[in-house]
Amino acid sequence: MSRPDVSAFFDAATFTITYIVADPSSGRAAVIDPVLDFDPASGRTSTKSADDVIAAIEGKNLEIDWILETHVHADHLSGAPYIREKLGGKTAIGTNVATVQETFKNIFNLKDLATDGSQFDHLFADSESFAVGNIAGHIIATPGHTPACITYVIGDAAFVGDTLFMPDFGSARTDFPGGDAAQLYDSIQKILSLPDETRLFICHDYKAPGRDVYAWETTVAEQRANNIHISDSVSRDAFIEMREGRDSQLGMPKLILPSLQVNLRAGRLPEPEDNDIRYLKIPLDAV
């Protein structure tokens, strides 16, 4: 099986890992889950995280085919439009992004928001094939955390978004609109049916208790043996009971309200108003 080169960039502010996935034989590459820096206290944005990714791409003389989102993130703003402007490539996400857009359009009163996913260059369906250079890839629809979650399998590597965390941290929450613990269990089983040696790359890490360093790469075999939520020894019913119980105790991500408004638009910021200032909304008593 082909083995892409994978470079990881950890954003400490949001605990997000952005990946460059490159085919060494062709110099073609994809960027997965890029970050736009955002300070919620001041409302300021910056492109430092994305610029670090761009510098690495340019330093390796790579050409970008894809800028891929694993789902509509609720914990960071996407840097996809900025990277696309600088380097080219097509933005993409799962086809069920339309469901997420429809869910949140009314909450934020986004009257101009198309709910067909047309803000992205491409919408991936379950089992669809694609490529990064000469390395074949395919899509696994992995809903449960959100309806639009997908896993990108590229050669021997799978990029699972928030569906799974490192084995000592577990699995994704399912209490967002459209989330479902039973669906998440079934989605994870699809990932764990990949070959044991498949490398799994995680979208976030928060350092599990007792672990001193951040980590984001594991394997199917490691997850099946050791995941604290969903190893081979955990039944579907037990997982659902555990997941729903944990989710009922979780607070809201601190960036969920600004993130969703931007990421529903494929990372595009709102247009400036007549005073040349952009605004994000905070809905009161609505979420």
C-alpha positions, 0 to 999 in steps of 0.5 A: 500500500502506498505510504504518503508523507505526513507532516503535522502542525499542532495549534496549541490555542485550539489543540488542533492538528493540521496535516500536509499529506504529500505524495513524494513521487509527484510532489502533489499534496493535500492540506487537512483541517487548516486553522485560522487564528482567532482571539475571542476576547479581541475578535482579532484574526491572524494567519500565523498557523496557516502561514507556517503550513504554507511555508512548509509546503513551499519549502518542500516545493509541493503543489496542492491538490486538495484542502480538506475538512473532516467536518464543520468544526466547532472549536476553531475557524478554518484557514482553508480560504487563505491557503486556497488563495495563496496556493490553489487547490480545491476545498472539500468536505462531506456531502452531508454538510448541507444538513449541518448548514440547514440546522444552524442557518436559522439559529444564526439567522444567516439569510444568505447562506445556501444550504447545498454545500456550494461554498465548497469546491467539492462535496465527497460522498461515502466510498468516493475515490480521489487521489493525492498525486499518484496515491489513491484515496477514498472516503468513509462517511463517519457520522455521529459526532456531526452528520457531515463527518468523513474520514479520508483514507489516503494510501496507508493513512486515515484522517479521522477528524474528531471521530476518534482521539488517541487510545488513552483519550477515547472518542468524540462527543455526540451531543451536538445537533445531528450527533448520535452515539449509536451512529458514532459506534457504527462509524468507528467500526468502519475505521477499525475494519481497515488493516491493522497497520493503517496509520490513524491521524487525529484532529485534536489532542488534549493530553490524557491524564498521566501523559506529558506530551501531545500525540496525534498518530496511532494505528487501527491495531492500537485503537482496537486493543487499547481505546478506553471507550471503544476497544474490541472488548466494548459492546455497542450498548455499553458504548452508547450508554457511556457516550451519552452519559459523558456527553450530558456532563460536557460544556460548550466548546468556547469557540463553537459560536464563532466557529460555526458561523465561519465554517458553514461558509467553508471558512469565509468570514462575513462580509464587512458591513457599511462601516467596513467592519465584519461581525459575528453573532452571539445568539442569546438563549438560543443554544 
